[in-house]
Amino acid sequence: MGQKTHPIGFRLGVIKTWSSRWYAGRDYGLYVLEDRKIRDYLKKRLEAASVSGIDIERFANKVKLTINTARPGIVIGRKGAEIEVLRKDLEKLVEKIQRPQRELPPPPRSRGRRPPRRPGSRSGRS
């Protein structure tokens, strides 16, 4: 019996890209949860539009969604009205599960002096 390889995992980085592109550090779990809720909401809301894929990219304070669909007219609506409603609903959804803001302590103030050199240290020589 041979080993089975996942078809998407096998192609990632070669001929396919990731469906979510962002870096999180400590907020990784919150971003994954937020991505899952966005995808579930869009799949339920745009069920009639035959959505084949949703790509999520995150930047400093922005989330960029790319929706691959067979029927873009249903997603956009007349004169772009439906896309605006969708945008407002997504902003509320992302705001509702927004990650907590951390405040960093202020950096220590320097006194303008260099620390004394230790004997035998090579810093300062060329």
C-alpha distance (Angstrom), angle and dihedral (degrees) to the residues before:
residue distance angle dihedral
M1 . . .
G2 3.81 . .
Q3 3.77 129.3 .
K4 3.78 114.9 -98.0
T5 3.80 120.0 -136.6
H6 3.78 122.6 -153.1
P7 3.82 107.4 -113.9
I8 3.82 96.0 -137.6
G9 3.81 96.6 40.5
F10 3.79 89.8 49.9
R11 3.82 92.1 55.7
L12 3.82 100.2 38.7
G13 3.77 111.6 123.0
V14 3.81 92.5 8.0
I15 3.80 108.5 65.8
K16 3.82 100.4 -16.3
T17 3.79 131.2 53.5
W18 3.77 130.1 -145.4
S19 3.80 117.1 -85.8
S20 3.81 90.4 -134.8
R21 3.78 120.3 44.3
W22 3.79 117.5 -171.8
Y23 3.78 143.9 100.8
A24 3.78 119.3 -125.3
G25 3.79 113.7 167.0
R26 3.81 105.9 -172.3
D27 3.81 95.7 1.1
Y28 3.81 93.0 61.4
G29 3.80 95.7 116.3
L30 3.80 92.7 49.1
Y31 3.80 91.9 51.0
V32 3.80 92.5 49.2
L33 3.80 90.8 49.9
E34 3.80 91.1 47.1
D35 3.83 91.5 49.2
R36 3.81 90.9 50.4
K37 3.82 92.4 50.7
I38 3.82 91.6 47.5
R39 3.82 91.7 50.3
D40 3.82 93.3 46.7
Y41 3.80 91.6 48.5
L42 3.81 93.5 48.6
K43 3.81 94.0 46.1
K44 3.80 91.0 51.1
R45 3.81 94.9 42.8
L46 3.83 96.4 43.5
E47 3.80 98.4 38.6
A48 3.83 92.4 126.0
A49 3.83 92.1 51.1
S50 3.85 94.8 68.3
V51 3.81 96.0 -123.8
S52 3.80 110.4 -160.7
G53 3.79 99.6 178.7
I54 3.79 144.6 2.6
D55 3.81 120.5 -156.2
I56 3.80 120.3 -166.0
E57 3.80 123.9 -161.4
R58 3.78 123.3 -179.7
F59 3.76 127.9 -157.9
A60 3.81 130.2 175.1
N61 3.81 97.5 -61.8
K62 3.80 101.9 -10.7
V63 3.78 137.6 84.6
K64 3.81 116.9 -154.9
L65 3.80 117.6 -160.9
T66 3.79 124.7 -165.2
I67 3.79 113.4 -166.8
N68 3.80 116.9 -164.3
T69 3.79 108.5 -155.7
A70 3.79 139.7 162.0
R71 3.81 91.7 -142.4
P72 3.82 110.3 43.0
G73 3.81 92.6 167.8
I74 3.80 90.3 70.8
V75 3.81 91.6 51.0
I76 3.81 95.3 45.7
G77 3.82 99.2 37.2
R78 3.78 126.7 -168.1
K79 3.79 111.5 -26.0
G80 3.81 89.9 -13.1
A81 3.80 94.0 -65.4
E82 3.80 95.7 131.4
I83 3.81 93.8 50.1
E84 3.82 90.4 53.2
V85 3.82 91.3 52.3
L86 3.80 88.9 47.8
R87 3.82 91.1 49.6
K88 3.82 92.6 51.5
D89 3.80 92.0 47.9
L90 3.81 91.1 50.2
E91 3.80 91.7 48.6
K92 3.81 89.2 54.1
L93 3.81 91.1 47.3
V94 3.80 94.0 49.6
E95 3.81 91.3 43.9
K96 3.80 90.8 51.6
I97 3.82 92.5 56.6
Q98 3.80 95.6 33.8
R99 3.79 114.6 150.0
P100 3.80 117.8 -109.5
Q101 3.78 116.4 -96.0
R102 3.78 116.3 -121.0
E103 3.74 122.1 -151.1
L104 3.76 116.5 -142.3
P105 3.77 119.5 -142.2
P106 3.80 114.3 -111.0
P107 3.81 114.2 -94.4
P108 3.81 116.1 -99.9
R109 3.78 113.4 -93.4
S110 3.76 116.3 -116.0
R111 3.77 118.3 -134.0
G112 3.77 94.8 -145.9
R113 3.80 93.7 -109.2
R114 3.76 128.5 109.1
P115 3.79 117.8 -128.8
P116 3.80 114.4 -103.5
R117 3.79 116.1 -89.6
R118 3.74 119.1 -110.8
P119 3.79 115.0 -127.1
G120 3.77 112.2 -102.1
S121 3.79 96.0 21.6
R122 3.80 115.9 134.1
S123 3.78 98.1 -147.4
G124 3.75 111.0 121.8
R125 3.82 96.3 30.3
S126 3.77 121.8 107.4
